[in-house]
Structures are given as C-alpha cells and as structure tokens.
Amino acid sequence: MARGDSKILIADEDEQVCALLAEVLTQEGLVPLVTHNGPAALEKVRTEHPNALILALGLPGMDGMQTLKEVRALDENLPVIMITSYPEVRSAVTAIRNGAHDYLAKPLRRQEVLRVVFRALNERALKLRLRRLSAPVDDETSLCVSMGPSEGVRRLAAEVARVAKTNFSVLILGETGSGKEVVAHTIHQLSPRSKGPFLAVDCGAIPETLLESELFGHEKGAYTGADRQKLGKIELARGGTLFLDEISNMPLGSQSKLLRVLQEKAIHRVGGLLPVSADVRVLAASNQDLYRLGETEAFRRDLYFRLNEFSIRVPPLRERGEDILYLAKRFLDLTNIELEKRVSGFSQPAVDALLAYEWPGNVRQLRSMVRRAVLLADDVISERHIGLDCIVPKQPPQRPNTEPIDAEPAEEALPLKEIRHRKIIALEREILTHVLQETGGNKAKAARLLQIDYKTIHSKIRKYGIAINGRG
C-alpha cells in the first residue's frame, strides 16, 4: 500500500467530518489537507498537487459535482472520492460516471475509508508509472526517448530545448497523429512553468457556442443555464501552459478575443465586467497552413503572427523510418504492462510490413495497431496480428486489350512522386470505406476510430466520392 508523504485533500463543509478523516489519515502516515468549499479545493489542487481528493457532494460556493468537473480539468489523474449520505448514493454513482474514482457513504467507517483511499493511491501510482513510460520528460533528450532516435527527432528536440526556457508563444505544425501534443507537453515540462498546470483544449471538439465559456469562463447568470460561476481553461492554467490543439477550427469571433487576451494578459469572463489576470503561456497546434488560411480570411493574420513567435514542424512518421521499430517496441512494452502479457517481439515478416507501410495515421495509428496486435498475440507478433495486409490498397483490375493504349499513363511512365500520391489516395479511400462500413455509416464514430476530426472525415468523404449506405 502507498504510504510515505502522500497528501490527501479533504473538502467538506462539516468540520467534524474533516477532523475525523484527518485523524484517521494522519495515523496511517498520510498528510491531510483540509478545506471547506469548492473554490478553495481547486486552489489547493493547483498549488499543493495532492495525491487524492476526498470531496463532499454538498459544498458552499461550488457544489461537489461542479468541483469534480473543474478538478478533472486540472488533473485528470487525480483520484476523487465522493462523500455522500445513503439517500444520495444515486448522486455518487452519477459522480463516478463523471470521473470520480469511488465514494464513501456516511456514517464513515475507518477501515472502509482506508481501503478506498489506499486503493486510489495505488491506482494513481500505476497510472503515473505508465505515463512516465509513455512520455518521459526529465531532460533535453527526453523527446528522443518519447519519439525515436531519428535525425528528424533530434533536430526537433534541439528546437524544443531552445524555446522551452523562454515564454514565447509556439506554433506546432504537423499532420494528425504525428505527436504535436507530445511536443507541447515537453515544452511545458522543460519550461520554468513546469510546476504549474498543463491544460489542453481541442478547438475542433467543442461547439462554437460553448468554446468561449470553456476558454474564458462565465459569471453566474451570464446566459440561460449559467446557474453558477465557471472558471475557464485560461484562468485554470494560471502559472502554467495552455495548449490549443487544432486551432484552425477556432471561430473568428473567438480568435479575436484570444488575440486580445494574448496582448493584454487579461481575460473577461462571459458576462463579467472586471478583467482577470491571464498569466499563462500559450502553445497552439495545427495540421493546416495557418498563413494560407489567412489568405482566405478563415484565420486571423494578426493572431497567426502573435502565436507564431516560434514555430516547430513535427515530421510525419513516413519521414522518420528509424523511429518506426523503436516506437513499435516501446508501445509493445507499454501494452505488455497494461495487459500483464509477455509478448516478446515481432517476427521478421511483421518487421518488413511495418517498415514498408506509409502510416497515413502516423504515430497514433502505429500505437493503435501495436496495442491490438499485443492483445491478439500469445508470444510473437506476426504479420497476421498487425493486420496491415488487410488495408493495403488492392491492385486495380486488368484493363481489357480493347482499351486505347493512351487512355491513362502506365504507372511505370509516371514520376515516383505521382505514383506515391496515387497510392496514398487509394489507401485512404480504402480505409475510410472499410471503417464507414464497420460503423454503419456513422461518421462521428468513424472519425473517433480513425482519430481524425469530424470536419476532416466529411471533406475526405466528399473528396473521394465515398458512398454511405447506398448514398454518394
């Protein structure tokens, strides 16, 4: 069981409950931290970095459910244990569905408290171990450990080390799945802000009507349904780093407000009158050319220049051949730990298939493939387990001899770049068609499986003329 100096934050309006829990935890060598309302609990999470949180449902200022949501935004790995009375057990179950780890029902019993707390601490320790294995960021060579030994990654690591120590805004460019968030995490961990929070916002996953509230927060009564004050991600990231992923999807109105925040270092919550300090470093990522988007007025040029104090390009996996086997072995080791298996490696035909493949989904696709292969394999991962043969584009049918010779240039007569382009298009179309068939034409589910955003899958369906359920 976890002991040592683990800090347990207790948030309950009832001082007697707090005193009882603090005594029980102290006797077991744990360090109790006590607060009596939601906003104070959030501040303790941000500054004290507790190892677990015991949270009452009924709290003044901000109730337990809202506090749980804000805590999950600050630290998704922090286990939260809800305190409830027996009539509120249904609410506790709802809290678990919203991310709570477990719950304690009153009257509190010493052995039950310790059982739940130590289980939460042990599970947190395992999650942190897995996270350290998947993205170690202890020094300037950490990016090479995370992404691979190729020359492209070494150049990338040097750029990250150079800019991390500054307070520059950084624009991270690269294809979907290439590792842009890994780069952003590394910049944060190597920066003077590393002890502050790192919060990520996917600008393509939040509806336009909710994005400003998510970023800037809102005051109680700011709009219909705003029954309490909400702190935005910019405010919650105070003293740390805010990562804006796929920023090209941000609406123009929100772009204008973000520009003002970056210039004035202050925000106005939706419905608020007074400015709030915004001491935060902004990193932004995009898989599109923001400068060219500015030419069509789809992205503000002034915001582009403000974000682009320094830019980093993350090379796609197909340009980093040395990294493919390195990453595949790394993902195999991680999945062995997760599944408690002992898959030893890859057969030579499987290695050949990994190296020959173009990886349109980049590192994210490689990770998913290896995880699935480890699940299927008992000892060694074979070509059958990785399944790349089932998504390699099929050979086009032979043309009848009556077809004119000059109907289309033979592949041998085309430049290598054009042949490669055609193969990639055929492959993407094959994958999209297969996944859409598997999901019954559900584009949102297909986008999640392929780990691309919803707008991208729509555009590719139109581009390739893919029929869904009999419709083009």
N, C-alpha and C positions, 0 to 999 in steps of 0.2 A: 504493500500500500504506500501511496505517496505521503511523505511526512515533510521534514525539513522546514523551510520558512515559507511554505505556501500561504498566500494571502487569500482569505475568504471575505468577500464583501457581503454585508448583511444590510438589506434595505427594507425596513418595516417601520410603520408609524408607531407601533406598540413597543415602548421602551422595555417592558418586561420580557417580551419575546426576544428582543435584541440582546438583552443581558444574559438570558438563559443560553442562547446559541453561542454567544461569545465565550461563556464559561466552558461549555462543552468542547468547543474547538480549541481553546487555549490548553485544556488538559491533554489534548492529543498532539500538542506541539505545533498547531496551526496558528496563523496570525489573523485574528478577526479585525475587520474594518467595519465601522457602523455608520449608517446614515438613515435619515427618516423620510426622504422624499425622492421622487424620480429625478429631477434635475441634478440634485446633489449626487445621486448614484451615478449618473452619466459622467459627471466631472471626476468622480473617483475612478471610474473605469478608464477615463482618458489619461489621468495623471498617475494613478497608483498601479495600473496594469495588474489587477487581481487575477488569481488562478481559477476562481469560481465565484459565482454570484448567487446568493440566496435572496429571492425577491418576492415581496408580498403583492398579491393582486390589488388590494386596496391601498393606494398611496395618494397623499395630497399633492397637488400641483400637476402631476402627470401620473395616470394610473399605471398599474403593472403591465398591462398589455402594450401600451404605448412605449413605456420604458424598455420593455423587452425588444420591441422593434428597433428602437434607437440604439440599444446596446449591440444588437446583431449587426447593425451598420458599422459600428465602431470596431468590433472584434467578433468576427463570425465564428471563431474557435473557442470563445469563452463559454463554458457550460453555465447555463442559468437554471436554477432550481426554484420553482414557484412554491410559495407557502399559501395554503388555502384551508378553509374550513370544509367540513364534509358537505354542506349544501352547495359549495362552489366547485365541487370536483369536476363538473362538466366544463367549467371555465378553465380549469387546469389542463384538461385534455385538449381544449382549443389552443391553449398556450403552447403545449408540446407540438401540436401541428404547425404552430408559427415559429418553431425553432427552439423552444425550451428543452432542456435535457431531461428533466424529471420534475416531480412535485412532492411536497411534504404536506400531509393533512394534519390539521390541529385536532386534538392536542398532540404536541410534538413529543416524540419518544427518542431518548438518547441514542439507542442502537440503530434506529431507523435513520436518524439524522446522519450518523457517522457512515452507515452503509451507503447512503445516497451520495454524500459528499466525496468519499474516497473513490467510489466508482466514477464519479465525474472527473476527479483529478487524474485518475489513471487513464481514462479515455482521452482527456486533453493531452496528456503526455505522449500518448501514441500518435495522435493527430499531428502534434508538433514535430515528432520524430520523422513522420512521413513527409511533412512539409519541408523539413531541413534537407532530407534526402533528395527531394524533387527540385528544390531551388535554393541551394546553399549560397549565402551572400556574405561571407566572412571577410573577404579581401578583394583586391582588384583583379585577381584571377578567377573569381567566382563565376563570372559569366561563361568562361570557357568550361568550367565544371558543369554548369547547367545546360549549355547549348552545344558543346562539342569542341574538338581541337583544331578545326579548320582555320585556314588563314583568314577567311571572311569573318569568323567569330573573334579571332584575335584582334583584328582591326576594330571590330565593333566594341570589344572590351576596352580597348585603349581610348576610344571616343567617350564611352560611358564614364571611365575613370576621370577623364579630363573635365567633363561637365558636371559630374556629380557634386563636387565640392563647392560649386557656385550656387547661386539662387536663380539661375536662368530658367525661363520657360523653355521647354524642349518639345519639339515636334518629332514624333517617332513614326516613320513611314514603313510600310511593308504589307505584304499580302496577308489575307486572313489565315490565321493559324501559324504564322511564322515565328511568333514569340515576342510580340510587341509589349505585352503586359509583363513578361519576364524581364525585359529591358527596363521597363518603368519601375518595377519592384527593386531592381538592382540599383538604379539611380537613387531611389529613396534610401535604401539601406546603406549606401556609401556616402550619403549626404549628412550635413550637420543636423538635419531634421529626422534622423533615423529613429529617435526615441518617440517621435510624435506619430500620429495615426497615418496610415496609408489607406485612402478610400478611393474606390473605383466606381465610375458611373458609365454605363453603356448607353450612349446617346441615341442609339438606334432601337433600344428595347423599351424605352419609356415613352408613352404617348405625349404628344406635344402639349396637351392641356395640363399634364402633371409635371413636366420637366422642370419648369421654373420653381414650383414648390419643392421639388426634390433637390434642386441646386441651392436655392436661396432661402428656403423655409417659408413659413407663413405665420401670421398672427391669428389668434382666435377670432372667428367671425369675419375673416378676410373674404370668404366666399361661402356659398351654401355647402354645408357639411364640414366646414372647418370649426369643429367644436372645441379645439384646444390648440395651443401654440405648438408649432413643429419647427425644429431646427433643421436647416438644410445641410447638404453634404459639405458645402464650402465652410460653414460655421463649425461643423463637427470635425473637420480636418484641421482645425486651427493648430498651428505649430508643426504641421506635418505636410503631407503631399496629397493633392487631388489629381487622380488620373482620369481623364476624359477620353474614353475609348470610342472609336468611330465618330469623331467629332464632325465629320462631314454631314452626318444626319441631323445635326442640331438645327432647329428652325432659325430663320433670320432674326426674328424678334429676340429670341434667347441669345443669339450671337451678339447682338448689340448690348444687351445687359451684361453679358460675360465680359465684353471688352471694357465696359465701364468699371467693373469690379477689378480687373487687372490693372487699370490705370489709377484708380482711386484707393485701392487696397481696402475697400469697404463694401458692404452689401446692404441692401434694404430688403427685409423680408416682405413677402407679398402681403399687402395690407398694412405694412409698418411705416412709420413716419421717421424714426430715428435711424441713422446709419449704425452698422455693427462692424467692428474691425474684422478684416479678412486676411489674417496672417497665414497665408497658405501658398505653397509652390504648386504651379500647375504644369502637368505633363499631359500632352494630348497625342492621340494616335489616329492614323487614318490609313485605309487601304486605297485611297484615291489621291490624285494630284490636286491639292487644295488651291494651288496657284491657278491651274486651268479652270477649276470650278469658279474661281473669282472672275474669270473672263466672261462667264455666262451669268454672273451675279447670283450663283447658287451658294456662294460662300463669301463672306465679307473680306475684302482685301486687307483692310486695316487690322482685323482680328488675326488674319493669317500672319501678317508681319509681326504682330505683338506676340503671338505664340511661337514664331519661328526665330527666337533669339539664338537657338542652336537646333540643328536638325540631325537626325540619325536615321539611316536606312537599314532595315533588317533584311538581309538577303534571304530569298526563299530557299527551302531545303534542297531543291534540284541544283542550286549553285553551290551546295556545301556537301559534296559527295562524301568527304571524310567523316562527316558527322552522323551519317545515316546509321551505320552499325554501332557507333558509340551510343547514340540515343536509344536505339533498339535494345541494346544490352541494359542500359540504365532503366528503361521502362519495364523490362523483364524482371530486374531485381526488385523494383518497387512493387510490382504486381505479385511477385512471389511472397513478399512480406504481407501484403494486403490479404491474399487468398490462402496464406500459410501453405504454399506449394514449394516444390523443389525442381522446377523445370530448369534444365541445365544450360540450354542454349539453342542455337539454330543449326539446322542441317545445312550442308553446302548448297543444295538447290534452293533452299529458302533464302540464304545469303545472296545468291545470284539474283533471285527475284527482287529482293529489297533494293539492290544496287541498280537494277535495270529500270525500276519503276520511276515515273516522273513526279509523284507526290503532289498532285494539284491541291490537296488539303494541307500540305506542309507538315510541320511537327505535330499539330493537333491530330491529323489523320494517322500518322505513324503511331502515336501513342494509343489511339483507339484500336488500331489493328493489332498491336502487340498485346494489349490487355485482353482482347478477345482470343488471341492465339494461346496465351498462357492459360486461360480458362479451359480451352479445348484440349490442350496437350497434357500428356502424362509425364513425359521425360524430355524429349527434344522436340522443338517446334519445326515442323516440316512445311514444305510448300503448300500442302493441303490445309494446314492450320491457318496460315496467313491469308489464304483466300484471294491473293492478287490475281490469280488466273481467271477468276470469275468476273472481274471488272476490267480486264484488258479489252480494248475495242476489238470487235470481230473483224475478220478480213472482209472487204467488200466483195459482193458476188462477182463472178467472172462475167465479162461482157460478151454477148453473142458476137460471132465473127462478122455479122452483117453490119455492125455499128461502124460508122465512119472512123477512121484512124485518128483524125484531128478533133474528135468530139471534146476531149479533155486531155491535157498533157499527162503522159505517163508519169508515175511518181519518180522514176529514175531521172526524168528530164527536169525535175523541179529542184530549186535550191534547197539545201538542208533545212534552212530556217522555215521555209514554207511547208515542207514535209512535217516538221515538228509541230508547226501551228495546226495543221490539219489533224494530226494525231491527238493533240490536246483537246481540240473541239469535239472530235468523235468520242473521246474518253469521257469528257464532261457530260455530253449528251447521254451517253450510255448510263453513267452513274445516276444522273438526275432521273432518267426514265425508270430505272430499276427501283430507286428509293421511292419515287412517287407511286409506283405500282404497289410497293410494300405497304405504304401508308394509306392506300385507297384514295389517292389524290389530295390528301391533307397537306397543303403547302407549308403550314406552320410547323407541323410535326416533322416534315421532311427537312425544313430549314434547321430545326434543332438537331436532328440526326447527323446532318452534314456539317453542323456548326458554322453556318453562314447566316447572315441576317436576312430578314423576311424580304426586304426590298431587292436584295441580290437574287434570291431564288425566283422572284417574279420576273425580273429582267432577263434572266437566263432562259426561263420557260418561253418567253416571247421570242428571244433571240434565236433559239434552236427549234422553234415551232413544235414543241412537245405537246402531244395530245393528252388530256387528263379526262379519264372516264368517258372516252369517246369524243371529247371536245378538243378543238385545237386551241 
